């Protein structure tokens, strides 16, 4: 392409500081270096982790930054040593990586990778080195992506090539939220046919977890949320029972234990709230109940040791346990064959200049996912 090897100037929504509106800016995007790919972002969306960083950060670490890590686009150019991609390839950039060479990538037990930014730079939620500049200042790429920019540069180990006929305005959701929630159920929890499940939080991640429980054959799926307007959407994805914790004068874990004659087989916490995480664990059946922490937060969590001594399991998940280069292309094909849903997550469509409206909608629970069309 004509822009290959050159600095590109483009639009981006910059988060200059926490708890402040995003600002539309013109930024400069450097050419890709060794092992890197430059991608033209066509569609993107925001998720809870973006909002948590923007609205709940307590200091300026990780700022200024460009948010966004659910996206799809087309390779514009590649740096030296890149053999897996070529200009024109349809791709999904990811906040997780798969180098295929480290001990984690070679193990079937995990989707972690030794080369991930998460291992050494979690306080910034980004590599400190960036390809973005604005007003002469470096701008971080949130979770190594930063897809609220028209172009990004990212290492090839974070990029997934997908089928040419995949609809980018829908499969972009597989960059994080849907993949995380769905995989939390089918991979990390390992939901079994005939089991009873509870999903706490009915945002996109929680709804994807409901879908995963349904596809895994769960016989009963409790959808738990304080926003009852989300129950109808949860029913679409397979939920069978609906609980609002505020409607009871006892902990929701006790309610679930009573309604299931001892507790659920699997629970998935998709909020990112440590109090909810505790309720999710305590709602599990003694002896074999398993609870998965799915939602992101950076605060301490706790429960009484007897909960684990009873034989319950408490574990976490990152990107639903999927090794990205193996798992995400398959999920794209599963969508295209009708095995999983994506269209049903999309409640709004806007353009990049409306991104602050999206933040407000998500903050108030009025939006599951909004697709931002970066071409407009």
C-alpha positions as CSV (number, residue, x, y, z in Angstrom):
1,X,0.0,0.0,0.0
2,X,1.1,3.6,-0.6
3,X,1.4,4.3,3.1
4,X,3.8,1.4,3.7
5,X,7.0,2.5,5.5
6,X,5.6,5.9,6.3
7,X,4.2,7.6,9.4
8,X,0.4,7.7,9.1
9,X,-1.7,10.6,10.5
10,X,-5.2,9.5,11.5
11,X,-8.0,10.1,14.0
12,X,-8.1,8.7,17.5
13,X,-10.0,9.1,20.7
14,X,-7.4,9.9,23.4
15,X,-7.8,9.4,27.1
16,X,-5.4,12.1,28.4
17,X,-6.3,11.4,32.0
18,X,-8.6,9.2,34.2
19,X,-12.2,10.2,34.8
20,X,-12.3,12.7,31.9
21,X,-14.0,12.6,28.5
22,X,-12.1,11.1,25.6
23,X,-10.7,13.7,23.2
24,X,-10.8,13.4,19.4
25,X,-7.2,14.0,18.2
26,X,-5.0,13.6,15.1
27,X,-2.2,11.2,16.0
28,X,0.8,9.8,14.3
29,X,1.3,6.1,13.9
30,X,4.8,4.8,13.2
31,X,5.6,2.2,10.6
32,X,5.8,-1.4,11.9
33,X,9.2,-2.6,13.1
34,X,10.7,-6.1,13.3
35,X,7.9,-8.6,13.9
36,X,5.1,-6.0,13.9
37,X,2.0,-5.5,11.8
38,X,0.2,-2.2,11.1
39,X,-3.6,-2.6,10.9
40,X,-6.3,-0.3,9.5
41,X,-9.1,-0.7,12.1
42,X,-12.5,-0.8,10.5
43,X,-14.8,-1.7,13.4
44,X,-14.3,-1.6,17.2
45,X,-16.2,-1.5,20.5
46,X,-15.6,-0.8,24.2
47,X,-15.8,-3.3,27.0
48,X,-15.8,-3.2,30.8
49,X,-12.0,-3.2,31.1
50,X,-11.8,0.0,29.1
51,X,-14.4,1.7,31.3
52,X,-12.7,0.4,34.5
53,X,-9.4,1.9,33.4
54,X,-10.9,5.2,32.4
55,X,-13.4,5.7,35.2
56,X,-11.9,4.0,38.2
57,X,-8.2,4.5,37.9
58,X,-6.8,6.1,41.0
59,X,-3.7,7.7,39.5
60,X,-2.2,8.7,36.1
61,X,-0.3,5.5,35.5
62,X,-1.4,4.2,32.2
63,X,-2.2,7.6,30.8
64,X,-2.4,9.2,28.3
65,X,-3.7,6.2,26.4
66,X,-5.9,5.1,23.6
67,X,-8.5,2.6,24.7
68,X,-10.2,-0.2,22.8
69,X,-9.3,-3.8,22.4
70,X,-12.3,-5.4,20.6
71,X,-11.7,-4.8,16.9
72,X,-11.3,-6.1,13.4
73,X,-9.5,-4.7,10.4
74,X,-7.2,-5.2,7.5
75,X,-3.4,-5.4,7.5
76,X,-2.0,-2.2,5.9
77,X,1.7,-3.2,6.1
78,X,4.1,-5.5,7.9
79,X,7.6,-5.1,9.4
80,X,10.7,-7.1,8.7
81,X,10.5,-10.8,9.8
82,X,6.7,-11.0,9.5
83,X,5.7,-14.1,7.5
84,X,2.3,-14.9,8.9
85,X,0.5,-11.9,7.5
86,X,0.4,-9.8,4.3
87,X,-1.3,-6.5,3.4
88,X,-5.0,-7.0,2.8
89,X,-5.4,-9.9,5.3
90,X,-8.5,-9.6,7.5
91,X,-7.5,-9.8,11.1
92,X,-8.5,-9.5,14.7
93,X,-5.9,-7.9,17.0
94,X,-6.0,-9.2,20.5
95,X,-4.8,-8.2,24.0
96,X,-3.6,-11.7,24.5
97,X,-0.8,-13.4,22.5
98,X,0.4,-16.8,21.4
99,X,4.0,-17.1,20.4
100,X,3.8,-20.9,20.1
101,X,7.4,-21.2,21.5
102,X,7.3,-20.6,25.3
103,X,6.5,-23.2,27.9
104,X,3.0,-21.8,28.3
105,X,2.1,-21.8,24.6
106,X,3.4,-25.4,24.4
107,X,1.3,-26.5,27.3
108,X,-2.4,-27.6,26.8
109,X,-3.1,-26.5,30.4
110,X,-3.1,-22.7,29.8
111,X,-3.5,-19.9,27.2
112,X,-0.9,-17.7,28.9
113,X,2.2,-16.7,27.0
114,X,5.6,-15.7,28.5
115,X,5.9,-12.8,26.0
116,X,2.6,-11.1,27.0
117,X,2.6,-7.5,28.2
118,X,0.6,-8.6,31.2
119,X,3.6,-10.3,32.8
120,X,5.6,-7.1,33.4
121,X,3.5,-4.0,32.6
122,X,0.1,-4.6,34.3
123,X,0.4,-1.3,36.2
124,X,0.3,0.6,32.8
125,X,-2.1,-1.8,31.2
126,X,0.2,-1.5,28.2
127,X,3.8,-1.9,27.0
128,X,5.6,1.4,27.9
129,X,6.9,1.5,24.3
130,X,4.3,2.7,21.8
131,X,3.8,3.5,18.2
132,X,1.4,6.4,18.9
133,X,2.3,10.0,19.3
134,X,0.1,13.1,19.7
135,X,1.1,16.7,20.2
136,X,4.6,15.5,20.4
137,X,3.9,13.1,23.3
138,X,3.9,9.3,23.3
139,X,0.4,7.8,23.8
140,X,0.1,4.3,25.3
141,X,-1.8,1.6,23.5
142,X,-4.3,0.2,26.1
143,X,-3.8,-3.6,26.5
144,X,-1.2,-3.3,23.7
145,X,-4.0,-2.6,21.2
146,X,-5.6,0.9,21.3
147,X,-8.3,0.3,18.7
148,X,-10.0,3.7,19.2
149,X,-7.5,4.8,16.5
150,X,-7.9,4.3,12.8
151,X,-4.5,2.6,12.6
152,X,-2.5,0.5,15.2
153,X,0.9,-1.2,15.2
154,X,1.0,-4.4,17.1
155,X,3.4,-7.4,17.4
156,X,2.3,-10.3,15.1
157,X,2.0,-12.7,18.1
158,X,-1.1,-10.7,19.1
159,X,-2.8,-10.9,15.7
160,X,-5.3,-13.5,14.4
161,X,-5.9,-14.0,10.7
162,X,-9.6,-14.8,9.9
163,X,-11.6,-16.0,6.9
164,X,-11.9,-13.5,4.0
165,X,-15.7,-13.7,4.1
166,X,-16.0,-13.0,7.8
167,X,-18.2,-9.9,8.6
168,X,-15.8,-7.6,10.4
169,X,-18.6,-5.5,12.0
170,X,-19.7,-8.5,14.0
171,X,-16.6,-10.8,14.5
172,X,-14.8,-7.8,16.0
173,X,-16.6,-8.8,19.2
174,X,-14.4,-11.9,19.4
175,X,-11.4,-9.7,20.3
176,X,-12.3,-9.9,23.9
177,X,-15.7,-10.0,25.6
178,X,-17.6,-12.7,23.9
179,X,-14.6,-14.9,23.6
180,X,-13.9,-14.4,27.4
181,X,-17.4,-15.2,28.6
182,X,-18.1,-18.0,26.2
183,X,-14.7,-19.6,26.9
184,X,-15.1,-19.2,30.7
185,X,-18.0,-21.6,30.5
186,X,-16.9,-24.1,27.9
187,X,-13.1,-24.1,28.7
188,X,-12.3,-22.7,32.2
189,X,-15.4,-24.0,34.0
190,X,-15.8,-27.0,31.7
191,X,-19.6,-26.9,32.1
192,X,-21.1,-30.4,31.7
193,X,-24.4,-31.6,30.2
194,X,-27.2,-31.6,32.7
195,X,-25.5,-29.3,35.1
196,X,-26.9,-26.3,36.9
197,X,-25.1,-23.0,36.4
198,X,-25.3,-19.4,37.7
199,X,-24.0,-16.4,35.8
200,X,-23.5,-13.2,37.8
201,X,-23.6,-10.0,35.7
202,X,-25.4,-9.8,32.3
203,X,-23.2,-7.5,30.3
204,X,-21.7,-8.9,27.1
205,X,-19.3,-11.2,29.0
206,X,-22.0,-12.6,31.2
207,X,-24.4,-13.1,28.3
208,X,-21.6,-14.9,26.4
209,X,-21.1,-17.1,29.5
210,X,-24.8,-17.9,29.5
211,X,-24.5,-18.9,25.8
212,X,-21.5,-21.1,26.7
213,X,-23.4,-22.8,29.5
214,X,-26.3,-23.5,27.1
215,X,-24.1,-24.8,24.3
216,X,-22.4,-27.1,26.8
217,X,-25.7,-28.6,27.7
218,X,-26.5,-27.1,31.1
219,X,-30.1,-28.0,32.2
220,X,-30.7,-24.9,34.3
221,X,-29.0,-21.5,34.0
222,X,-29.6,-18.8,36.6
223,X,-29.0,-15.2,35.3
224,X,-28.2,-12.9,38.2
225,X,-28.2,-9.1,37.8
226,X,-29.6,-6.0,39.6
227,X,-30.8,-4.7,36.2
228,X,-34.0,-6.7,35.4
229,X,-34.1,-5.1,31.9
230,X,-31.3,-7.5,31.0
231,X,-33.3,-10.6,31.7
232,X,-35.1,-10.7,28.4
233,X,-31.8,-10.6,26.6
234,X,-30.4,-13.3,28.8
235,X,-33.3,-15.5,27.9
236,X,-32.3,-15.2,24.2
237,X,-28.9,-16.7,25.0
238,X,-30.3,-19.6,27.0
239,X,-31.0,-18.5,30.6
240,X,-33.8,-20.3,32.3
241,X,-34.1,-18.5,35.7
242,X,-33.7,-14.9,36.6
243,X,-32.7,-13.4,39.9
244,X,-32.3,-9.8,41.1
245,X,-30.3,-9.8,44.4
246,X,-31.9,-6.6,45.5
247,X,-35.3,-8.4,45.6
248,X,-34.3,-10.6,48.5
249,X,-33.5,-9.9,52.2
250,X,-30.8,-12.5,52.3
251,X,-27.5,-13.0,50.4
252,X,-28.1,-14.2,46.8
253,X,-25.9,-17.2,47.5
254,X,-28.3,-18.4,50.1
255,X,-31.2,-17.9,47.7
256,X,-29.4,-20.0,45.1
257,X,-28.6,-22.8,47.6
258,X,-32.2,-23.0,48.5
259,X,-33.5,-23.0,45.0
260,X,-31.1,-25.7,43.8
261,X,-31.2,-28.0,46.9
262,X,-27.6,-27.3,47.9
263,X,-26.0,-25.0,45.3
264,X,-25.1,-24.8,41.7
265,X,-22.5,-26.9,39.9
266,X,-20.9,-24.0,38.2
267,X,-20.9,-20.3,38.8
268,X,-19.3,-17.5,36.7
269,X,-18.6,-14.0,38.1
270,X,-18.8,-11.6,35.1
271,X,-19.0,-8.3,36.9
272,X,-15.5,-7.5,38.2
273,X,-16.7,-7.0,41.8
274,X,-15.1,-8.8,44.7
275,X,-18.2,-9.0,46.8
276,X,-20.1,-10.6,43.9
277,X,-17.1,-13.0,43.4
278,X,-17.6,-14.2,47.0
279,X,-21.3,-14.7,46.5
280,X,-20.6,-16.7,43.3
281,X,-18.3,-19.0,45.2
282,X,-20.6,-19.4,48.1
283,X,-23.5,-20.3,45.8
284,X,-21.7,-23.4,44.6
285,X,-22.5,-26.9,45.8
286,X,-20.2,-28.5,48.4
287,X,-18.0,-31.3,47.2
288,X,-17.7,-30.3,43.5
289,X,-18.9,-26.8,42.9
290,X,-16.6,-24.7,40.7
291,X,-16.6,-20.9,40.5
292,X,-14.8,-18.9,37.8
293,X,-13.6,-15.3,38.2
294,X,-14.2,-13.7,34.8
295,X,-14.7,-10.0,35.4
296,X,-11.6,-7.8,35.8
297,X,-10.8,-5.7,38.9
298,X,-7.6,-4.9,40.7
299,X,-8.9,-5.0,44.3
300,X,-8.3,-7.8,46.9
301,X,-10.9,-10.6,47.3
302,X,-11.5,-13.1,50.1
303,X,-13.8,-15.8,51.4
304,X,-13.7,-18.2,54.4
305,X,-11.3,-21.1,53.9
306,X,-14.1,-23.5,54.8
307,X,-15.6,-22.8,51.3
308,X,-12.6,-24.5,49.7
309,X,-12.2,-27.1,52.4
310,X,-15.7,-28.2,51.5
311,X,-14.2,-29.2,48.1
312,X,-15.2,-26.2,46.0
313,X,-12.9,-24.9,43.4
314,X,-12.2,-21.1,42.8
315,X,-10.3,-20.2,39.7
316,X,-9.9,-17.5,37.1
317,X,-9.8,-17.1,33.4
318,X,-8.1,-14.9,30.9
319,X,-9.7,-14.6,27.5
320,X,-11.8,-17.6,28.3
321,X,-8.9,-20.0,28.2
322,X,-8.6,-19.7,24.4
323,X,-5.1,-19.8,22.8
324,X,-5.9,-16.9,20.5
325,X,-4.4,-18.1,17.2
326,X,-6.0,-21.5,17.6
327,X,-9.3,-20.5,19.2
328,X,-10.4,-17.2,17.7
329,X,-10.5,-18.3,14.0
330,X,-12.6,-21.3,15.1
331,X,-15.0,-19.0,16.9
332,X,-15.3,-17.0,13.8
333,X,-16.2,-20.1,11.8
334,X,-18.6,-21.2,14.6
335,X,-20.4,-17.8,14.2
336,X,-20.6,-18.2,10.5
337,X,-22.1,-21.7,10.8
338,X,-24.6,-20.6,13.4
339,X,-23.2,-22.3,16.4
340,X,-22.6,-19.1,18.4
341,X,-24.5,-15.8,18.3
342,X,-22.9,-12.3,17.8
343,X,-25.6,-10.1,16.3
344,X,-27.7,-10.4,19.4
345,X,-25.0,-8.7,21.5
346,X,-25.1,-5.5,19.4
347,X,-27.5,-2.9,20.8
348,X,-26.1,0.2,19.2
349,X,-24.0,1.3,16.2
350,X,-22.2,4.7,16.1
351,X,-19.1,6.4,14.7
352,X,-15.8,7.2,16.5
353,X,-16.8,10.8,17.3
354,X,-19.7,9.5,19.4
355,X,-17.5,7.4,21.7
356,X,-18.2,9.5,24.8
357,X,-21.9,8.7,24.3
358,X,-21.0,5.0,24.2
359,X,-19.2,5.4,27.5
360,X,-22.3,7.0,29.1
361,X,-24.6,4.3,27.7
362,X,-22.4,1.5,29.0
363,X,-21.9,3.2,32.4
364,X,-25.6,3.3,32.9
365,X,-26.2,-0.3,31.7
366,X,-28.2,0.8,28.6
367,X,-25.8,-0.8,26.1
368,X,-24.5,-4.3,25.7
369,X,-22.2,-3.6,22.8
370,X,-21.9,-0.7,20.5
371,X,-20.1,-1.2,17.2
372,X,-18.1,1.9,16.2
373,X,-17.7,2.2,12.5
374,X,-14.2,3.6,12.0
375,X,-14.7,4.5,8.4
376,X,-17.3,7.2,9.1
